[in-house]
Amino acid sequence: MRIENFSFGSIEIDGRTYTHDVVIDRGRVRRRQKGASKQHRENYGHTPLSTEEEIPWRCRRLVIGTGAAGALPVMEAVKDEAIRRDVELVTVPTKTAIGLLASQDKHTNAILHVTC
C-alpha cells in the first residue's frame, strides 16, 4: 500500500485521493464512520475516536493518525480495549502515522484523520 500526498483535508492512497478520514483494515481502505462517536463531541470539542465506531481490531498493531495538528481525541475506552485485545496502539499525528505505515507489515491496521 502506497500512501502519498497528505495535506490538510486529503490523503492519497494507492493513487486514489480521499477527502475524509479513512480506515485501513488488512490492506483495504474504507471511510471512517464516525457517527457513533458524535455523541461525545460536546465533551471533547471535536468528534473523538470511541469504541462505538467500527475499529479494525484484527491486527497486532493499530496506528491512529490524529490529524495534521494531532487534534483527534482518542477516548480512554479505546486505549483500554487495545490493552484487553493485546493490540499495540500507536497514536501520532497523521504525517508520522504515514511514515510508520510505510515500513509496517500486514499485521498493522490504521485509522487516519485527515483534518485538524
N, CA, C and O atoms as a GROMACS GRO file, in nm:
protein
  464
    1MET      N    1   0.084  -0.117   0.000
    1MET     CA    2   0.000   0.000   0.000
    1MET      C    3   0.089   0.125   0.000
    1MET      O    4   0.183   0.137   0.079
    2ARG      N    5   0.058   0.215  -0.090
    2ARG     CA    6   0.136   0.338  -0.105
    2ARG      C    7   0.052   0.458  -0.058
    2ARG      O    8  -0.053   0.487  -0.115
    3ILE      N    9   0.099   0.526   0.046
    3ILE     CA   10   0.028   0.643   0.097
    3ILE      C   11   0.114   0.764   0.066
    3ILE      O   12   0.229   0.774   0.107
    4GLU      N   13   0.053   0.859  -0.008
    4GLU     CA   14   0.127   0.978  -0.051
    4GLU      C   15   0.039   1.101  -0.042
    4GLU      O   16  -0.081   1.093  -0.015
    5ASN      N   17   0.101   1.214  -0.064
    5ASN     CA   18   0.032   1.342  -0.079
    5ASN      C   19  -0.069   1.373   0.030
    5ASN      O   20  -0.184   1.408   0.002
    6PHE      N   21  -0.027   1.361   0.155
    6PHE     CA   22  -0.114   1.401   0.264
    6PHE      C   23  -0.102   1.552   0.285
    6PHE      O   24   0.008   1.606   0.297
    7SER      N   25  -0.215   1.616   0.288
    7SER     CA   26  -0.222   1.757   0.326
    7SER      C   27  -0.353   1.776   0.399
    7SER      O   28  -0.440   1.689   0.394
    8PHE      N   29  -0.368   1.887   0.465
    8PHE     CA   30  -0.489   1.912   0.543
    8PHE      C   31  -0.612   1.889   0.456
    8PHE      O   32  -0.632   1.959   0.357
    9GLY      N   33  -0.693   1.792   0.491
    9GLY     CA   34  -0.817   1.766   0.420
    9GLY      C   35  -0.814   1.659   0.314
    9GLY      O   36  -0.918   1.624   0.259
   10SER      N   37  -0.696   1.604   0.283
   10SER     CA   38  -0.693   1.496   0.184
   10SER      C   39  -0.569   1.409   0.201
   10SER      O   40  -0.467   1.449   0.256
   11ILE      N   41  -0.585   1.288   0.150
   11ILE     CA   42  -0.475   1.190   0.153
   11ILE      C   43  -0.488   1.103   0.029
   11ILE      O   44  -0.599   1.071  -0.013
   12GLU      N   45  -0.376   1.064  -0.028
   12GLU     CA   46  -0.376   0.978  -0.146
   12GLU      C   47  -0.323   0.841  -0.107
   12GLU      O   48  -0.214   0.829  -0.051
   13ILE      N   49  -0.402   0.738  -0.137
   13ILE     CA   50  -0.364   0.600  -0.107
   13ILE      C   51  -0.377   0.519  -0.235
   13ILE      O   52  -0.485   0.510  -0.294
   14ASP      N   53  -0.266   0.461  -0.276
   14ASP     CA   54  -0.263   0.380  -0.400
   14ASP      C   55  -0.324   0.455  -0.517
   14ASP      O   56  -0.399   0.396  -0.596
   15GLY      N   57  -0.293   0.582  -0.530
   15GLY     CA   58  -0.337   0.662  -0.644
   15GLY      C   59  -0.476   0.721  -0.633
   15GLY      O   60  -0.519   0.795  -0.721
   16ARG      N   61  -0.548   0.688  -0.526
   16ARG     CA   62  -0.684   0.742  -0.508
   16ARG      C   63  -0.683   0.846  -0.396
   16ARG      O   64  -0.625   0.824  -0.290
   17THR      N   65  -0.746   0.961  -0.422
   17THR     CA   66  -0.750   1.069  -0.323
   17THR      C   67  -0.876   1.058  -0.239
   17THR      O   68  -0.986   1.044  -0.292
   18TYR      N   69  -0.858   1.067  -0.108
   18TYR     CA   70  -0.969   1.064  -0.013
   18TYR      C   71  -0.974   1.199   0.057
   18TYR      O   72  -0.871   1.253   0.099
   19THR      N   73  -1.094   1.254   0.070
   19THR     CA   74  -1.110   1.384   0.136
   19THR      C   75  -1.187   1.366   0.268
   19THR      O   76  -1.256   1.458   0.314
   20HIS      N   77  -1.174   1.250   0.326
   20HIS     CA   78  -1.237   1.219   0.454
   20HIS      C   79  -1.145   1.123   0.530
   20HIS      O   80  -1.052   1.067   0.473
   21ASP      N   81  -1.173   1.106   0.657
   21ASP     CA   82  -1.096   1.012   0.737
   21ASP      C   83  -1.109   0.872   0.678
   21ASP      O   84  -1.213   0.836   0.623
   22VAL      N   85  -1.002   0.794   0.691
   22VAL     CA   86  -1.003   0.659   0.637
   22VAL      C   87  -0.964   0.557   0.742
   22VAL      O   88  -0.895   0.588   0.840
   23VAL      N   89  -1.009   0.435   0.719
   23VAL     CA   90  -0.970   0.319   0.799
   23VAL      C   91  -0.901   0.222   0.705
   23VAL      O   92  -0.952   0.191   0.598
   24ILE      N   93  -0.785   0.176   0.745
   24ILE     CA   94  -0.713   0.074   0.668
   24ILE      C   95  -0.721  -0.054   0.749
   24ILE      O   96  -0.666  -0.065   0.859
   25ASP      N   97  -0.791  -0.152   0.693
   25ASP     CA   98  -0.818  -0.277   0.762
   25ASP      C   99  -0.769  -0.392   0.676
   25ASP      O  100  -0.832  -0.427   0.576
   26ARG      N  101  -0.658  -0.449   0.715
   26ARG     CA  102  -0.596  -0.561   0.643
   26ARG      C  103  -0.580  -0.532   0.496
   26ARG      O  104  -0.611  -0.616   0.411
   27GLY      N  105  -0.530  -0.411   0.466
   27GLY     CA  106  -0.499  -0.374   0.328
   27GLY      C  107  -0.613  -0.310   0.251
   27GLY      O  108  -0.594  -0.266   0.138
   28ARG      N  109  -0.730  -0.305   0.309
   28ARG     CA  110  -0.846  -0.242   0.242
   28ARG      C  111  -0.873  -0.106   0.304
   28ARG      O  112  -0.859  -0.088   0.425
   29VAL      N  113  -0.912  -0.013   0.220
   29VAL     CA  114  -0.938   0.124   0.265
   29VAL      C  115  -1.088   0.149   0.262
   29VAL      O  116  -1.156   0.117   0.164
   30ARG      N  117  -1.138   0.207   0.370
   30ARG     CA  118  -1.279   0.246   0.375
   30ARG      C  119  -1.292   0.377   0.451
   30ARG      O  120  -1.200   0.420   0.521
   31ARG      N  121  -1.404   0.439   0.436
   31ARG     CA  122  -1.433   0.565   0.504
   31ARG      C  123  -1.456   0.539   0.653
   31ARG      O  124  -1.521   0.442   0.691
   32ARG      N  125  -1.401   0.626   0.735
   32ARG     CA  126  -1.428   0.619   0.879
   32ARG      C  127  -1.572   0.664   0.904
   32ARG      O  128  -1.610   0.775   0.866
   33GLN      N  129  -1.649   0.579   0.965
   33GLN     CA  130  -1.788   0.610   1.000
   33GLN      C  131  -1.789   0.659   1.145
   33GLN      O  132  -1.797   0.578   1.238
   34LYS      N  133  -1.780   0.788   1.164
   34LYS     CA  134  -1.765   0.844   1.299
   34LYS      C  135  -1.896   0.886   1.363
   34LYS      O  136  -1.895   0.945   1.471
   35GLY      N  137  -2.009   0.857   1.299
   35GLY     CA  138  -2.139   0.896   1.352
   35GLY      C  139  -2.163   0.850   1.494
   35GLY      O  140  -2.219   0.924   1.575
   36ALA      N  141  -2.123   0.728   1.526
   36ALA     CA  142  -2.145   0.674   1.660
   36ALA      C  143  -2.067   0.750   1.767
   36ALA      O  144  -2.105   0.749   1.884
   37SER      N  145  -1.960   0.816   1.728
   37SER     CA  146  -1.878   0.892   1.824
   37SER      C  147  -1.924   1.036   1.841
   37SER      O  148  -1.878   1.104   1.933
   38LYS      N  149  -2.013   1.082   1.756
   38LYS     CA  150  -2.056   1.222   1.762
   38LYS      C  151  -2.123   1.258   1.894
   38LYS      O  152  -2.122   1.375   1.934
   39GLN      N  153  -2.179   1.160   1.962
   39GLN     CA  154  -2.241   1.187   2.091
   39GLN      C  155  -2.141   1.237   2.196
   39GLN      O  156  -2.182   1.295   2.296
   40HIS      N  157  -2.012   1.215   2.173
   40HIS     CA  158  -1.907   1.256   2.267
   40HIS      C  159  -1.844   1.390   2.229
   40HIS      O  160  -1.758   1.442   2.302
   41ARG      N  161  -1.885   1.446   2.118
   41ARG     CA  162  -1.824   1.568   2.065
   41ARG      C  163  -1.827   1.684   2.164
   41ARG      O  164  -1.728   1.757   2.178
   42GLU      N  165  -1.937   1.700   2.231
   42GLU     CA  166  -1.954   1.810   2.326
   42GLU      C  167  -1.847   1.806   2.437
   42GLU      O  168  -1.800   1.910   2.483
   43ASN      N  169  -1.811   1.687   2.479
   43ASN     CA  170  -1.712   1.671   2.586
   43ASN      C  171  -1.569   1.697   2.541
   43ASN      O  172  -1.482   1.727   2.623
   44TYR      N  173  -1.543   1.687   2.411
   44TYR     CA  174  -1.407   1.697   2.359
   44TYR      C  175  -1.384   1.818   2.269
   44TYR      O  176  -1.269   1.854   2.240
   45GLY      N  177  -1.491   1.882   2.224
   45GLY     CA  178  -1.476   1.994   2.131
   45GLY      C  179  -1.446   1.947   1.990
   45GLY      O  180  -1.418   2.028   1.901
   46HIS      N  181  -1.451   1.818   1.969
   46HIS     CA  182  -1.419   1.755   1.841
   46HIS      C  183  -1.475   1.613   1.851
   46HIS      O  184  -1.482   1.559   1.961
   47THR      N  185  -1.514   1.553   1.741
   47THR     CA  186  -1.562   1.415   1.746
   47THR      C  187  -1.443   1.324   1.774
   47THR      O  188  -1.353   1.315   1.690
   48PRO      N  189  -1.440   1.257   1.889
   48PRO     CA  190  -1.327   1.171   1.923
   48PRO      C  191  -1.339   1.034   1.857
   48PRO      O  192  -1.441   1.002   1.796
   49LEU      N  193  -1.235   0.956   1.869
   49LEU     CA  194  -1.240   0.815   1.830
   49LEU      C  195  -1.290   0.740   1.953
   49LEU      O  196  -1.228   0.746   2.059
   50SER      N  197  -1.402   0.670   1.938
   50SER     CA  198  -1.459   0.596   2.051
   50SER      C  199  -1.478   0.450   2.014
   50SER      O  200  -1.469   0.412   1.897
   51THR      N  201  -1.504   0.369   2.114
   51THR     CA  202  -1.526   0.226   2.091
   51THR      C  203  -1.659   0.198   2.023
   51THR      O  204  -1.684   0.085   1.982
   52GLU      N  205  -1.745   0.300   2.011
   52GLU     CA  206  -1.871   0.282   1.941
   52GLU      C  207  -1.851   0.270   1.789
   52GLU      O  208  -1.940   0.223   1.718
   53GLU      N  209  -1.736   0.313   1.741
   53GLU     CA  210  -1.705   0.304   1.598
   53GLU      C  211  -1.657   0.163   1.564
   53GLU      O  212  -1.623   0.084   1.652
   54GLU      N  213  -1.656   0.134   1.435
   54GLU     CA  214  -1.606   0.006   1.386
   54GLU      C  215  -1.453   0.017   1.372
   54GLU      O  216  -1.401   0.058   1.269
   55ILE      N  217  -1.386  -0.021   1.477
   55ILE     CA  218  -1.239  -0.011   1.481
   55ILE      C  219  -1.180  -0.143   1.428
   55ILE      O  220  -1.227  -0.250   1.465
   56PRO      N  221  -1.078  -0.135   1.343
   56PRO     CA  222  -1.021  -0.257   1.283
   56PRO      C  223  -0.926  -0.329   1.380
   56PRO      O  224  -0.804  -0.320   1.367
   57TRP      N  225  -0.983  -0.400   1.475
   57TRP     CA  226  -0.905  -0.464   1.581
   57TRP      C  227  -0.831  -0.589   1.536
   57TRP      O  228  -0.743  -0.636   1.608
   58ARG      N  229  -0.862  -0.645   1.420
   58ARG     CA  230  -0.797  -0.770   1.378
   58ARG      C  231  -0.655  -0.741   1.328
   58ARG      O  232  -0.628  -0.745   1.208
   59CYS      N  233  -0.567  -0.713   1.422
   59CYS     CA  234  -0.428  -0.679   1.390
   59CYS      C  235  -0.344  -0.694   1.517
   59CYS      O  236  -0.397  -0.718   1.626
   60ARG      N  237  -0.216  -0.680   1.501
   60ARG     CA  238  -0.125  -0.679   1.616
   60ARG      C  239  -0.094  -0.536   1.658
   60ARG      O  240  -0.065  -0.509   1.775
   61ARG      N  241  -0.102  -0.445   1.559
   61ARG     CA  242  -0.069  -0.304   1.584
   61ARG      C  243  -0.174  -0.217   1.514
   61ARG      O  244  -0.206  -0.239   1.397
   62LEU      N  245  -0.226  -0.119   1.587
   62LEU     CA  246  -0.321  -0.025   1.531
   62LEU      C  247  -0.260   0.115   1.541
   62LEU      O  248  -0.233   0.165   1.650
   63VAL      N  249  -0.240   0.177   1.425
   63VAL     CA  250  -0.183   0.311   1.418
   63VAL      C  251  -0.299   0.409   1.398
   63VAL      O  252  -0.379   0.395   1.305
   64ILE      N  253  -0.307   0.507   1.486
   64ILE     CA  254  -0.409   0.609   1.474
   64ILE      C  255  -0.340   0.741   1.439
   64ILE      O  256  -0.263   0.795   1.518
   65GLY      N  257  -0.370   0.792   1.319
   65GLY     CA  258  -0.320   0.922   1.276
   65GLY      C  259  -0.418   1.027   1.327
   65GLY      O  260  -0.534   1.028   1.286
   66THR      N  261  -0.372   1.115   1.414
   66THR     CA  262  -0.461   1.208   1.484
   66THR      C  263  -0.477   1.342   1.413
   66THR      O  264  -0.521   1.439   1.475
   67GLY      N  265  -0.444   1.349   1.284
   67GLY     CA  266  -0.464   1.471   1.206
   67GLY      C  267  -0.338   1.551   1.186
   67GLY      O  268  -0.233   1.518   1.240
   68ALA      N  269  -0.350   1.656   1.108
   68ALA     CA  270  -0.235   1.741   1.074
   68ALA      C  271  -0.172   1.803   1.199
   68ALA      O  272  -0.050   1.811   1.210
   69ALA      N  273  -0.255   1.845   1.291
   69ALA     CA  274  -0.204   1.907   1.416
   69ALA      C  275  -0.213   1.812   1.534
   69ALA      O  276  -0.184   1.850   1.648
   70GLY      N  277  -0.253   1.690   1.510
   70GLY     CA  278  -0.263   1.591   1.618
   70GLY      C  279  -0.380   1.615   1.711
   70GLY      O  280  -0.372   1.583   1.830
   71ALA      N  281  -0.490   1.671   1.661
   71ALA     CA  282  -0.601   1.714   1.746
   71ALA      C  283  -0.712   1.611   1.766
   71ALA      O  284  -0.803   1.635   1.846
   72LEU      N  285  -0.709   1.497   1.695
   72LEU     CA  286  -0.816   1.398   1.712
   72LEU      C  287  -0.805   1.334   1.850
   72LEU      O  288  -0.704   1.270   1.880
   73PRO      N  289  -0.905   1.351   1.936
   73PRO     CA  290  -0.901   1.286   2.068
   73PRO      C  291  -0.928   1.136   2.054
   73PRO      O  292  -1.012   1.094   1.975
   74VAL      N  293  -0.857   1.058   2.132
   74VAL     CA  294  -0.878   0.914   2.138
   74VAL      C  295  -0.925   0.884   2.280
   74VAL      O  296  -0.853   0.909   2.377
   75MET      N  297  -1.045   0.833   2.292
   75MET     CA  298  -1.103   0.809   2.423
   75MET      C  299  -1.028   0.699   2.498
   75MET      O  300  -0.972   0.608   2.438
   76GLU      N  301  -1.027   0.710   2.630
   76GLU     CA  302  -0.960   0.612   2.715
   76GLU      C  303  -1.014   0.472   2.692
   76GLU      O  304  -0.940   0.374   2.702
   77ALA      N  305  -1.143   0.460   2.662
   77ALA     CA  306  -1.202   0.328   2.638
   77ALA      C  307  -1.136   0.258   2.518
   77ALA      O  308  -1.125   0.135   2.516
   78VAL      N  309  -1.092   0.335   2.419
   78VAL     CA  310  -1.022   0.277   2.304
   78VAL      C  311  -0.887   0.223   2.350
   78VAL      O  312  -0.847   0.113   2.311
   79LYS      N  313  -0.818   0.299   2.430
   79LYS     CA  314  -0.688   0.254   2.482
   79LYS      C  315  -0.703   0.130   2.569
   79LYS      O  316  -0.623   0.037   2.561
   80ASP      N  317  -0.807   0.129   2.652
   80ASP     CA  318  -0.833   0.012   2.737
   80ASP      C  319  -0.867  -0.111   2.654
   80ASP      O  320  -0.822  -0.222   2.684
   81GLU      N  321  -0.946  -0.092   2.548
   81GLU     CA  322  -0.983  -0.204   2.460
   81GLU      C  323  -0.860  -0.260   2.388
   81GLU      O  324  -0.849  -0.381   2.368
   82ALA      N  325  -0.770  -0.173   2.348
   82ALA     CA  326  -0.646  -0.219   2.283
   82ALA      C  327  -0.566  -0.308   2.378
   82ALA      O  328  -0.514  -0.411   2.338
   83ILE      N  329  -0.557  -0.267   2.503
   83ILE     CA  330  -0.487  -0.348   2.603
   83ILE      C  331  -0.557  -0.482   2.620
   83ILE      O  332  -0.493  -0.587   2.623
   84ARG      N  333  -0.690  -0.478   2.632
   84ARG     CA  334  -0.768  -0.600   2.651
   84ARG      C  335  -0.748  -0.697   2.536
   84ARG      O  336  -0.742  -0.819   2.556
   85ARG      N  337  -0.737  -0.644   2.414
   85ARG     CA  338  -0.721  -0.727   2.294
   85ARG      C  339  -0.575  -0.759   2.262
   85ARG      O  340  -0.546  -0.830   2.166
   86ASP      N  341  -0.483  -0.705   2.343
   86ASP     CA  342  -0.339  -0.724   2.320
   86ASP      C  343  -0.296  -0.670   2.184
   86ASP      O  344  -0.220  -0.733   2.111
   87VAL      N  345  -0.348  -0.550   2.152
   87VAL     CA  346  -0.313  -0.480   2.028
   87VAL      C  347  -0.228  -0.359   2.065
   87VAL      O  348  -0.270  -0.277   2.148
   88GLU      N  349  -0.111  -0.348   2.006
   88GLU     CA  350  -0.028  -0.230   2.030
   88GLU      C  351  -0.095  -0.110   1.964
   88GLU      O  352  -0.125  -0.112   1.845
   89LEU      N  353  -0.120  -0.006   2.042
   89LEU     CA  354  -0.185   0.114   1.993
   89LEU      C  355  -0.081   0.226   1.981
   89LEU      O  356  -0.013   0.259   2.078
   90VAL      N  357  -0.070   0.282   1.861
   90VAL     CA  358   0.024   0.391   1.836
   90VAL      C  359  -0.059   0.511   1.792
   90VAL      O  360  -0.127   0.506   1.689
   91THR      N  361  -0.055   0.618   1.870
   91THR     CA  362  -0.133   0.738   1.842
   91THR      C  363  -0.037   0.853   1.815
   91THR      O  364   0.032   0.900   1.905
   92VAL      N  365  -0.033   0.898   1.689
   92VAL     CA  366   0.061   1.003   1.647
   92VAL      C  367  -0.008   1.090   1.541
   92VAL      O  368  -0.108   1.049   1.482
   93PRO      N  369   0.046   1.211   1.516
   93PRO     CA  370  -0.009   1.291   1.405
   93PRO      C  371  -0.006   1.212   1.274
   93PRO      O  372   0.080   1.126   1.255
   94THR      N  373  -0.100   1.241   1.186
   94THR     CA  374  -0.117   1.161   1.064
   94THR      C  375   0.010   1.154   0.979
   94THR      O  376   0.040   1.048   0.924
   95LYS      N  377   0.083   1.261   0.967
   95LYS     CA  378   0.206   1.256   0.885
   95LYS      C  379   0.304   1.154   0.942
   95LYS      O  380   0.367   1.080   0.866
   96THR      N  381   0.317   1.148   1.072
   96THR     CA  382   0.403   1.049   1.137
   96THR      C  383   0.348   0.909   1.117
   96THR      O  384   0.422   0.815   1.092
   97ALA      N  385   0.214   0.896   1.128
   97ALA     CA  386   0.150   0.766   1.109
   97ALA      C  387   0.179   0.710   0.969
   97ALA      O  388   0.204   0.591   0.953
   98ILE      N  389   0.174   0.797   0.870
   98ILE     CA  390   0.203   0.755   0.732
   98ILE      C  391   0.343   0.699   0.722
   98ILE      O  392   0.366   0.597   0.656
   99GLY      N  393   0.437   0.764   0.786
   99GLY     CA  394   0.575   0.714   0.787
   99GLY      C  395   0.586   0.578   0.853
   99GLY      O  396   0.660   0.492   0.806
  100LEU      N  397   0.512   0.558   0.961
  100LEU     CA  398   0.512   0.428   1.028
  100LEU      C  399   0.451   0.320   0.941
  100LEU      O  400   0.499   0.206   0.936
  101LEU      N  401   0.344   0.355   0.871
  101LEU     CA  402   0.275   0.256   0.787
  101LEU      C  403   0.359   0.213   0.667
  101LEU      O  404   0.342   0.102   0.616
  102ALA      N  405   0.448   0.300   0.623
  102ALA     CA  406   0.532   0.267   0.507
  102ALA      C  407   0.624   0.149   0.537
  102ALA      O  408   0.663   0.075   0.447
  103SER      N  409   0.658   0.131   0.664
  103SER     CA  410   0.751   0.024   0.699
  103SER      C  411   0.686  -0.089   0.777
  103SER      O  412   0.756  -0.173   0.833
  104GLN      N  413   0.553  -0.093   0.782
  104GLN     CA  414   0.485  -0.195   0.861
  104GLN      C  415   0.445  -0.316   0.778
  104GLN      O  416   0.439  -0.312   0.655
  105ASP      N  417   0.418  -0.422   0.851
  105ASP     CA  418   0.377  -0.544   0.783
  105ASP      C  419   0.225  -0.555   0.776
  105ASP      O  420   0.152  -0.462   0.814
  106LYS      N  421   0.179  -0.666   0.727
  106LYS     CA  422   0.036  -0.686   0.706
  106LYS      C  423  -0.044  -0.697   0.836
  106LYS      O  424  -0.167  -0.701   0.831
  107HIS      N  425   0.022  -0.702   0.949
  107HIS     CA  426  -0.046  -0.714   1.077
  107HIS      C  427  -0.073  -0.578   1.142
  107HIS      O  428  -0.104  -0.570   1.261
  108THR      N  429  -0.061  -0.471   1.062
  108THR     CA  430  -0.086  -0.336   1.111
  108THR      C  431  -0.206  -0.277   1.039
  108THR      O  432  -0.213  -0.277   0.916
  109ASN      N  433  -0.301  -0.226   1.117
  109ASN     CA  434  -0.417  -0.154   1.064
  109ASN      C  435  -0.404  -0.008   1.105
  109ASN      O  436  -0.317   0.028   1.184
  110ALA      N  437  -0.492   0.076   1.050
  110ALA     CA  438  -0.481   0.218   1.080
  110ALA      C  439  -0.615   0.290   1.070
  110ALA      O  440  -0.706   0.247   1.000
  111ILE      N  441  -0.623   0.400   1.141
  111ILE     CA  442  -0.729   0.498   1.129
  111ILE      C  443  -0.660   0.631   1.109
  111ILE      O  444  -0.581   0.673   1.193
  112LEU      N  445  -0.687   0.698   0.997
  112LEU     CA  446  -0.616   0.823   0.965
  112LEU      C  447  -0.715   0.939   0.956
  112LEU      O  448  -0.806   0.939   0.874
  113HIS      N  449  -0.694   1.036   1.043
  113HIS     CA  450  -0.774   1.159   1.044
  113HIS      C  451  -0.706   1.257   0.950
  113HIS      O  452  -0.585   1.279   0.961
  114VAL      N  453  -0.780   1.317   0.857
  114VAL     CA  454  -0.715   1.398   0.753
  114VAL      C  455  -0.725   1.549   0.775
  114VAL      O  456  -0.668   1.626   0.698
  115THR      N  457  -0.798   1.593   0.880
  115THR     CA  458  -0.801   1.736   0.909
  115THR      C  459  -0.731   1.761   1.042
  115THR      O  460  -0.643   1.683   1.082
  116CYS      N  461  -0.766   1.862   1.108
  116CYS     CA  462  -0.703   1.910   1.232
  116CYS      C  463  -0.609   1.810   1.294
  116CYS      O  464  -0.550   1.839   1.398
   0.00000   0.00000   0.00000
